[in-house]
Amino acid sequence: MKTPLNISEQSLISCPVGILIKQSFRHQAALCWHTHPQVYAGGAGARPEILWVENNLGTEPRVKGLAWLDELGAPYFIAKPYYEIFDCLSKGVNVPLNIKAAVAQIIDQFQCARLPCGDNLRRPLALINR
């Protein structure tokens, strides 16, 4: 059976989301970057992008020194937190929205962004550009 999508060599395959100020996410990102070529093989090893959200809550500090990101060697994007993207308060109950907010900021890098369903994923971008 042939796949209906022709996924280009430049399309992202995965994009784990982490919080810059949380140390545990640094270890998870390193593991993802190390194992990605082994899991996906071929040229896929260079096709993840790690999404780093600046913080979970407005009361948390933002990381200043980011040298460790370059040392990791993985492609990354620093995303704005959910409370700067969506019209909602900075509250613990809303923290899971960071995943959707981060992906919304890079959705055009995915092959599915060119499909009709990609419009539903792209809507939050209008909030970013206001």
ROKOLLO-813868 format. One record per atom (N, C-alpha, C): residue number from 1; x, y, z; residue in three letters. Coordinates in nm, 4 decimals, m for minus. Layout:
REM ROKOLLO-813868
NODE    nr       east      north         up   rest
NODE   NUM          X          Y          Z    ALA
...
END
This chain:
REM ROKOLLO-813868
NODE    nr       east      north         up   rest
NODE     1     0.0845    m0.1164     0.0000    MET
NODE     1     0.0000     0.0000     0.0000    MET
NODE     1     0.0898     0.1238     0.0000    MET
NODE     2     0.0589     0.2165    m0.0855    LYS
NODE     2     0.1371     0.3385    m0.0968    LYS
NODE     2     0.0805     0.4460    m0.0035    LYS
NODE     3     0.1721     0.5182     0.0617    THR
NODE     3     0.1287     0.6239     0.1518    THR
NODE     3     0.0746     0.7424     0.0718    THR
NODE     4    m0.0331     0.8067     0.1168    PRO
NODE     4    m0.0899     0.9182     0.0417    PRO
NODE     4    m0.0059     1.0460     0.0506    PRO
NODE     5     0.0854     1.0537     0.1465    LEU
NODE     5     0.1676     1.1731     0.1612    LEU
NODE     5     0.3081     1.1484     0.1100    LEU
NODE     6     0.3606     1.2433     0.0401    ASN
NODE     6     0.4994     1.2374    m0.0020    ASN
NODE     6     0.5778     1.3254     0.0947    ASN
NODE     7     0.6391     1.2645     0.1945    ILE
NODE     7     0.7090     1.3407     0.2971    ILE
NODE     7     0.8479     1.3768     0.2466    ILE
NODE     8     0.8748     1.5039     0.2403    SER
NODE     8     1.0034     1.5503     0.1875    SER
NODE     8     1.1147     1.5274     0.2878    SER
NODE     9     1.2368     1.5342     0.2398    GLU
NODE     9     1.3538     1.5156     0.3249    GLU
NODE     9     1.3684     1.6282     0.4266    GLU
NODE    10     1.3055     1.7426     0.4044    GLN
NODE    10     1.3181     1.8543     0.4955    GLN
NODE    10     1.2097     1.8572     0.6029    GLN
NODE    11     1.1090     1.7747     0.5907    SER
NODE    11     0.9982     1.7765     0.6867    SER
NODE    11     1.0433     1.7252     0.8227    SER
NODE    12     0.9891     1.7852     0.9257    LEU
NODE    12     1.0168     1.7380     1.0606    LEU
NODE    12     0.9481     1.6045     1.0840    LEU
NODE    13     1.0098     1.5221     1.1646    ILE
NODE    13     0.9505     1.3947     1.2031    ILE
NODE    13     0.8964     1.4033     1.3446    ILE
NODE    14     0.9728     1.4638     1.4334    SER
NODE    14     0.9282     1.4731     1.5720    SER
NODE    14     0.9708     1.6061     1.6319    SER
NODE    15     0.8983     1.6453     1.7340    CYS
NODE    15     0.9324     1.7701     1.8029    CYS
NODE    15     0.8930     1.7581     1.9499    CYS
NODE    16     0.9819     1.6999     2.0290    PRO
NODE    16     0.9529     1.6941     2.1723    PRO
NODE    16     0.9484     1.8354     2.2301    PRO
NODE    17     0.8645     1.8541     2.3300    VAL
NODE    17     0.8472     1.9855     2.3921    VAL
NODE    17     0.8973     1.9791     2.5362    VAL
NODE    18     0.9811     2.0753     2.5718    GLY
NODE    18     1.0336     2.0827     2.7080    GLY
NODE    18     1.0289     2.2256     2.7586    GLY
NODE    19     1.0496     2.2399     2.8868    ILE
NODE    19     1.0508     2.3717     2.9507    ILE
NODE    19     1.1954     2.4058     2.9833    ILE
NODE    20     1.2417     2.5205     2.9376    LEU
NODE    20     1.3819     2.5589     2.9552    LEU
NODE    20     1.4288     2.5560     3.0997    LEU
NODE    21     1.3451     2.5953     3.1928    ILE
NODE    21     1.3905     2.6066     3.3315    ILE
NODE    21     1.3854     2.4744     3.4073    ILE
NODE    22     1.3353     2.3693     3.3454    LYS
NODE    22     1.3242     2.2395     3.4123    LYS
NODE    22     1.4414     2.1502     3.3694    LYS
NODE    23     1.5294     2.1187     3.4632    GLN
NODE    23     1.6498     2.0400     3.4361    GLN
NODE    23     1.6175     1.9033     3.3765    GLN
NODE    24     1.5102     1.8393     3.4210    SER
NODE    24     1.4777     1.7050     3.3738    SER
NODE    24     1.4536     1.7018     3.2231    SER
NODE    25     1.4014     1.8083     3.1672    PHE
NODE    25     1.3768     1.8109     3.0229    PHE
NODE    25     1.5072     1.8125     2.9439    PHE
NODE    26     1.6127     1.8649     3.0018    ARG
NODE    26     1.7430     1.8670     2.9330    ARG
NODE    26     1.7912     1.7240     2.9095    ARG
NODE    27     1.7734     1.6376     3.0093    HIS
NODE    27     1.8148     1.4975     2.9955    HIS
NODE    27     1.7284     1.4259     2.8914    HIS
NODE    28     1.5996     1.4540     2.8923    GLN
NODE    28     1.5104     1.3920     2.7940    GLN
NODE    28     1.5452     1.4368     2.6524    GLN
NODE    29     1.5789     1.5636     2.6361    ALA
NODE    29     1.6161     1.6148     2.5037    ALA
NODE    29     1.7451     1.5499     2.4555    ALA
NODE    30     1.8414     1.5336     2.5440    ALA
NODE    30     1.9677     1.4691     2.5074    ALA
NODE    30     1.9428     1.3242     2.4642    ALA
NODE    31     1.8566     1.2539     2.5360    LEU
NODE    31     1.8237     1.1161     2.5002    LEU
NODE    31     1.7534     1.1113     2.3645    LEU
NODE    32     1.6587     1.2002     2.3423    CYS
NODE    32     1.5875     1.2063     2.2141    CYS
NODE    32     1.6855     1.2296     2.0997    CYS
NODE    33     1.7741     1.3264     2.1162    TRP
NODE    33     1.8689     1.3618     2.0109    TRP
NODE    33     1.9645     1.2459     1.9839    TRP
NODE    34     2.0053     1.1757     2.0870    HIS
NODE    34     2.0979     1.0634     2.0715    HIS
NODE    34     2.0318     0.9441     2.0024    HIS
NODE    35     1.9064     0.9161     2.0350    THR
NODE    35     1.8407     0.7956     1.9831    THR
NODE    35     1.7645     0.8180     1.8524    THR
NODE    36     1.7365     0.9402     1.8163    HIS
NODE    36     1.6562     0.9681     1.6968    HIS
NODE    36     1.7131     0.9022     1.5712    HIS
NODE    37     1.8429     0.9136     1.5425    PRO
NODE    37     1.8964     0.8486     1.4219    PRO
NODE    37     1.8847     0.6965     1.4276    PRO
NODE    38     1.8929     0.6391     1.5463    GLN
NODE    38     1.8838     0.4941     1.5585    GLN
NODE    38     1.7403     0.4465     1.5390    GLN
NODE    39     1.6455     0.5230     1.5856    VAL
NODE    39     1.5046     0.4838     1.5751    VAL
NODE    39     1.4541     0.5018     1.4324    VAL
NODE    40     1.4861     0.6153     1.3711    TYR
NODE    40     1.4306     0.6469     1.2400    TYR
NODE    40     1.5232     0.6158     1.1238    TYR
NODE    41     1.6519     0.5957     1.1485    ALA
NODE    41     1.7524     0.5571     1.0484    ALA
NODE    41     1.7638     0.6572     0.9331    ALA
NODE    42     1.8562     0.6286     0.8444    GLY
NODE    42     1.8758     0.7103     0.7252    GLY
NODE    42     1.8956     0.8575     0.7550    GLY
NODE    43     1.8394     0.9438     0.6705    GLY
NODE    43     1.8508     1.0875     0.6866    GLY
NODE    43     1.7573     1.1429     0.7920    GLY
NODE    44     1.6801     1.0567     0.8549    ALA
NODE    44     1.5824     1.1032     0.9527    ALA
NODE    44     1.6461     1.1527     1.0813    ALA
NODE    45     1.7709     1.1166     1.1041    GLY
NODE    45     1.8373     1.1550     1.2274    GLY
NODE    45     1.8480     1.3047     1.2467    GLY
NODE    46     1.8472     1.3785     1.1374    ALA
NODE    46     1.8611     1.5235     1.1466    ALA
NODE    46     1.7267     1.5941     1.1330    ALA
NODE    47     1.6168     1.5215     1.1506    ARG
NODE    47     1.4866     1.5814     1.1260    ARG
NODE    47     1.3980     1.5992     1.2484    ARG
NODE    48     1.4532     1.5982     1.3694    PRO
NODE    48     1.3705     1.6420     1.4820    PRO
NODE    48     1.3987     1.7885     1.5101    PRO
NODE    49     1.3145     1.8509     1.5851    GLU
NODE    49     1.3413     1.9849     1.6364    GLU
NODE    49     1.2869     1.9880     1.7783    GLU
NODE    50     1.3730     2.0209     1.8734    ILE
NODE    50     1.3311     2.0242     2.0125    ILE
NODE    50     1.2721     2.1617     2.0411    ILE
NODE    51     1.1500     2.1607     2.0898    LEU
NODE    51     1.0802     2.2849     2.1205    LEU
NODE    51     1.0978     2.3150     2.2684    LEU
NODE    52     1.1561     2.4286     2.2965    TRP
NODE    52     1.1773     2.4711     2.4346    TRP
NODE    52     1.0851     2.5880     2.4646    TRP
NODE    53     0.9980     2.5694     2.5603    VAL
NODE    53     0.9095     2.6773     2.6038    VAL
NODE    53     0.9833     2.7541     2.7138    VAL
NODE    54     0.9737     2.8859     2.7091    GLU
NODE    54     1.0507     2.9698     2.8012    GLU
NODE    54     1.0225     2.9408     2.9486    GLU
NODE    55     0.8980     2.9222     2.9859    ASN
NODE    55     0.8615     2.8869     3.1235    ASN
NODE    55     0.7162     2.8404     3.1280    ASN
NODE    56     0.6779     2.7844     3.2421    ASN
NODE    56     0.5408     2.7362     3.2600    ASN
NODE    56     0.4452     2.8445     3.3071    ASN
NODE    57     0.4939     2.9293     3.3963    LEU
NODE    57     0.4097     3.0306     3.4585    LEU
NODE    57     0.4781     3.1666     3.4508    LEU
NODE    58     0.3985     3.2700     3.4486    GLY
NODE    58     0.4530     3.4052     3.4427    GLY
NODE    58     0.5371     3.4421     3.5633    GLY
NODE    59     0.5182     3.3720     3.6749    THR
NODE    59     0.5954     3.4003     3.7961    THR
NODE    59     0.7318     3.3326     3.7963    THR
NODE    60     0.7559     3.2413     3.7029    GLU
NODE    60     0.8840     3.1710     3.6961    GLU
NODE    60     0.9861     3.2544     3.6186    GLU
NODE    61     1.1131     3.2406     3.6531    PRO
NODE    61     1.2167     3.3151     3.5807    PRO
NODE    61     1.2357     3.2586     3.4403    PRO
NODE    62     1.2995     3.3358     3.3566    ARG
NODE    62     1.3359     3.2876     3.2229    ARG
NODE    62     1.4861     3.2641     3.2211    ARG
NODE    63     1.5268     3.1584     3.1564    VAL
NODE    63     1.6679     3.1199     3.1529    VAL
NODE    63     1.7479     3.2216     3.0725    VAL
NODE    64     1.8614     3.2598     3.1248    LYS
NODE    64     1.9481     3.3557     3.0556    LYS
NODE    64     2.0587     3.2850     2.9764    LYS
NODE    65     2.1364     3.1986     3.0430    GLY
NODE    65     2.2482     3.1305     2.9766    GLY
NODE    65     2.2015     3.0071     2.9012    GLY
NODE    66     2.2154     3.0084     2.7708    LEU
NODE    66     2.1662     2.8973     2.6883    LEU
NODE    66     2.2787     2.8234     2.6156    LEU
NODE    67     2.4017     2.8346     2.6650    ALA
NODE    67     2.5153     2.7695     2.5987    ALA
NODE    67     2.4961     2.6185     2.5904    ALA
NODE    68     2.4321     2.5590     2.6898    TRP
NODE    68     2.4114     2.4144     2.6895    TRP
NODE    68     2.3257     2.3688     2.5719    TRP
NODE    69     2.2394     2.4572     2.5203    LEU
NODE    69     2.1579     2.4211     2.4042    LEU
NODE    69     2.2460     2.3978     2.2819    LEU
NODE    70     2.3423     2.4852     2.2602    ASP
NODE    70     2.4330     2.4688     2.1469    ASP
NODE    70     2.5236     2.3476     2.1662    ASP
NODE    71     2.5628     2.3208     2.2897    GLU
NODE    71     2.6459     2.2042     2.3185    GLU
NODE    71     2.5714     2.0743     2.2895    GLU
NODE    72     2.4422     2.0730     2.3091    LEU
NODE    72     2.3614     1.9543     2.2809    LEU
NODE    72     2.3704     1.9181     2.1331    LEU
NODE    73     2.3712     2.0192     2.0482    GLY
NODE    73     2.3854     1.9952     1.9046    GLY
NODE    73     2.2563     1.9690     1.8300    GLY
NODE    74     2.1455     1.9606     1.8985    ALA
NODE    74     2.0168     1.9320     1.8343    ALA
NODE    74     1.9534     2.0615     1.7846    ALA
NODE    75     1.8826     2.0552     1.6723    PRO
NODE    75     1.8084     2.1734     1.6287    PRO
NODE    75     1.7000     2.2055     1.7306    PRO
NODE    76     1.6797     2.3331     1.7580    TYR
NODE    76     1.5814     2.3705     1.8578    TYR
NODE    76     1.5130     2.5007     1.8205    TYR
NODE    77     1.4004     2.5225     1.8873    PHE
NODE    77     1.3238     2.6451     1.8717    PHE
NODE    77     1.2789     2.6866     2.0108    PHE
NODE    78     1.2977     2.8123     2.0452    ILE
NODE    78     1.2517     2.8616     2.1747    ILE
NODE    78     1.1154     2.9268     2.1541    ILE
NODE    79     1.0156     2.8644     2.2141    ALA
NODE    79     0.8763     2.9062     2.1955    ALA
NODE    79     0.8292     2.9939     2.3114    ALA
NODE    80     0.7331     3.0765     2.2807    LYS
NODE    80     0.6686     3.1576     2.3833    LYS
NODE    80     0.5736     3.0687     2.4626    LYS
NODE    81     0.5539     3.0962     2.5903    PRO
NODE    81     0.4625     3.0154     2.6709    PRO
NODE    81     0.3155     3.0384     2.6321    PRO
NODE    82     0.2325     2.9452     2.6709    TYR
NODE    82     0.0906     2.9464     2.6348    TYR
NODE    82     0.0202     3.0763     2.6717    TYR
NODE    83     0.0541     3.1357     2.7850    TYR
NODE    83    m0.0178     3.2554     2.8297    TYR
NODE    83     0.0173     3.3781     2.7462    TYR
NODE    84     0.1215     3.3686     2.6628    GLU
NODE    84     0.1519     3.4762     2.5688    GLU
NODE    84     0.0939     3.4486     2.4299    GLU
NODE    85     0.0467     3.3265     2.4087    ILE
NODE    85    m0.0086     3.2856     2.2788    ILE
NODE    85    m0.1610     3.2832     2.2822    ILE
NODE    86    m0.2155     3.2239     2.3845    PHE
NODE    86    m0.3601     3.2095     2.3967    PHE
NODE    86    m0.4160     3.3097     2.4971    PHE
NODE    87    m0.5434     3.3345     2.4862    ASP
NODE    87    m0.6106     3.4267     2.5772    ASP
NODE    87    m0.6522     3.3505     2.7034    ASP
NODE    88    m0.5545     3.3222     2.7908    CYS
NODE    88    m0.5839     3.2534     2.9159    CYS
NODE    88    m0.4824     3.2956     3.0216    CYS
NODE    89    m0.5197     3.2745     3.1454    LEU
NODE    89    m0.4353     3.3147     3.2572    LEU
NODE    89    m0.3174     3.2204     3.2761    LEU
NODE    90    m0.2125     3.2722     3.3371    SER
NODE    90    m0.0963     3.1923     3.3737    SER
NODE    90    m0.1278     3.1195     3.5035    SER
NODE    91    m0.1848     2.9999     3.4900    LYS
NODE    91    m0.2233     2.9181     3.6056    LYS
NODE    91    m0.1747     2.7760     3.5821    LYS
NODE    92    m0.1464     2.7059     3.6907    GLY
NODE    92    m0.0979     2.5689     3.6810    GLY
NODE    92    m0.1874     2.4769     3.5999    GLY
NODE    93    m0.3180     2.4968     3.6093    VAL
NODE    93    m0.4113     2.4109     3.5366    VAL
NODE    93    m0.3973     2.4284     3.3844    VAL
NODE    94    m0.3431     2.5402     3.3396    ASN
NODE    94    m0.3284     2.5670     3.1964    ASN
NODE    94    m0.1925     2.5261     3.1392    ASN
NODE    95    m0.1006     2.4814     3.2222    VAL
NODE    95     0.0353     2.4486     3.1783    VAL
NODE    95     0.0390     2.3505     3.0602    VAL
NODE    96    m0.0461     2.2470     3.0534    PRO
NODE    96    m0.0416     2.1572     2.9374    PRO
NODE    96    m0.0621     2.2281     2.8030    PRO
NODE    97    m0.1178     2.3487     2.8040    LEU
NODE    97    m0.1345     2.4238     2.6794    LEU
NODE    97    m0.0005     2.4629     2.6172    LEU
NODE    98     0.1084     2.4511     2.6930    ASN
NODE    98     0.2399     2.4815     2.6372    ASN
NODE    98     0.2730     2.3929     2.5179    ASN
NODE    99     0.2261     2.2705     2.5186    ILE
NODE    99     0.2527     2.1801     2.4064    ILE
NODE    99     0.1874     2.2339     2.2801    ILE
NODE   100     0.0598     2.2656     2.2872    LYS
NODE   100    m0.0116     2.3183     2.1703    LYS
NODE   100     0.0454     2.4531     2.1274    LYS
NODE   101     0.0795     2.5384     2.2231    ALA
NODE   101     0.1349     2.6706     2.1908    ALA
NODE   101     0.2687     2.6575     2.1195    ALA
NODE   102     0.3535     2.5672     2.1658    ALA
NODE   102     0.4851     2.5484     2.1029    ALA
NODE   102     0.4711     2.4945     1.9610    ALA
NODE   103     0.3872     2.3928     1.9434    VAL
NODE   103     0.3680     2.3344     1.8101    VAL
NODE   103     0.3040     2.4354     1.7152    VAL
NODE   104     0.2111     2.5155     1.7649    ALA
NODE   104     0.1463     2.6162     1.6796    ALA
NODE   104     0.2482     2.7141     1.6227    ALA
NODE   105     0.3563     2.7389     1.6946    GLN
NODE   105     0.4559     2.8348     1.6492    GLN
NODE   105     0.5475     2.7796     1.5399    GLN
NODE   106     0.5480     2.6460     1.5205    ILE
NODE   106     0.6324     2.5880     1.4149    ILE
NODE   106     0.5544     2.4984     1.3194    ILE
NODE   107     0.4227     2.5017     1.3233    ILE
NODE   107     0.3402     2.4077     1.2470    ILE
NODE   107     0.3705     2.4083     1.0978    ILE
NODE   108     0.4125     2.5195     1.0433    ASP
NODE   108     0.4402     2.5247     0.8995    ASP
NODE   108     0.5616     2.4420     0.8585    ASP
NODE   109     0.6395     2.3920     0.9533    GLN
NODE   109     0.7532     2.3070     0.9209    GLN
NODE   109     0.7132     2.1617     0.9005    GLN
NODE   110     0.5880     2.1293     0.9291    PHE
NODE   110     0.5394     1.9933     0.9128    PHE
NODE   110     0.4706     1.9779     0.7783    PHE
NODE   111     0.4803     1.8593     0.7221    GLN
NODE   111     0.4159     1.8277     0.5953    GLN
NODE   111     0.2648     1.8479     0.6053    GLN
NODE   112     0.2045     1.8132     0.7197    CYS
NODE   112     0.0585     1.8212     0.7344    CYS
NODE   112     0.0083     1.9650     0.7291    CYS
NODE   113     0.0971     2.0627     0.7435    ALA
NODE   113     0.0536     2.2024     0.7391    ALA
NODE   113    m0.0001     2.2388     0.6016    ALA
NODE   114     0.0353     2.1601     0.4992    ARG
NODE   114    m0.0125     2.1867     0.3635    ARG
NODE   114    m0.1464     2.1182     0.3345    ARG
NODE   115    m0.1946     2.0391     0.4284    LEU
NODE   115    m0.3223     1.9701     0.4106    LEU
NODE   115    m0.4351     2.0567     0.4658    LEU
NODE   116    m0.5597     2.0316     0.4239    PRO
NODE   116    m0.6720     2.1107     0.4758    PRO
NODE   116    m0.6812     2.1091     0.6282    PRO
NODE   117    m0.6478     1.9959     0.6906    CYS
NODE   117    m0.6561     1.9897     0.8377    CYS
NODE   117    m0.5507     2.0790     0.9026    CYS
NODE   118    m0.4470     2.1162     0.8296    GLY
NODE   118    m0.3432     2.2039     0.8830    GLY
NODE   118    m0.3958     2.3407     0.9212    GLY
NODE   119    m0.5079     2.3831     0.8598    ASP
NODE   119    m0.5666     2.5123     0.8949    ASP
NODE   119    m0.6121     2.5153     1.0400    ASP
NODE   120    m0.6639     2.4033     1.0892    ASN
NODE   120    m0.7072     2.3963     1.2285    ASN
NODE   120    m0.5896     2.4116     1.3237    ASN
NODE   121    m0.4737     2.3628     1.2841    LEU
NODE   121    m0.3554     2.3726     1.3685    LEU
NODE   121    m0.2911     2.5102     1.3593    LEU
NODE   122    m0.3148     2.5799     1.2512    ARG
NODE   122    m0.2495     2.7083     1.2264    ARG
NODE   122    m0.3247     2.8250     1.2900    ARG
NODE   123    m0.4497     2.8068     1.3287    ARG
NODE   123    m0.5300     2.9166     1.3839    ARG
NODE   123    m0.4626     2.9920     1.4984    ARG
NODE   124    m0.3956     2.9236     1.5938    PRO
NODE   124    m0.3322     2.9996     1.7032    PRO
NODE   124    m0.2245     3.0959     1.6544    PRO
NODE   125    m0.1730     3.0782     1.5346    LEU
NODE   125    m0.0701     3.1690     1.4831    LEU
NODE   125    m0.1230     3.3094     1.4681    LEU
NODE   126    m0.2517     3.3235     1.4426    ALA
NODE   126    m0.3104     3.4573     1.4306    ALA
NODE   126    m0.2959     3.5333     1.5624    ALA
NODE   127    m0.2996     3.4606     1.6732    LEU
NODE   127    m0.2832     3.5238     1.8029    LEU
NODE   127    m0.1377     3.5677     1.8263    LEU
NODE   128    m0.0444     3.4915     1.7714    ILE
NODE   128     0.0974     3.5245     1.7875    ILE
NODE   128     0.1310     3.6543     1.7157    ILE
NODE   129     0.0745     3.6724     1.5986    ASN
NODE   129     0.1108     3.7854     1.5121    ASN
NODE   129     0.0313     3.9122     1.5365    ASN
NODE   130    m0.0456     3.9156     1.6444    ARG
NODE   130    m0.1257     4.0365     1.6678    ARG
NODE   130    m0.0471     4.1441     1.7373    ARG
END
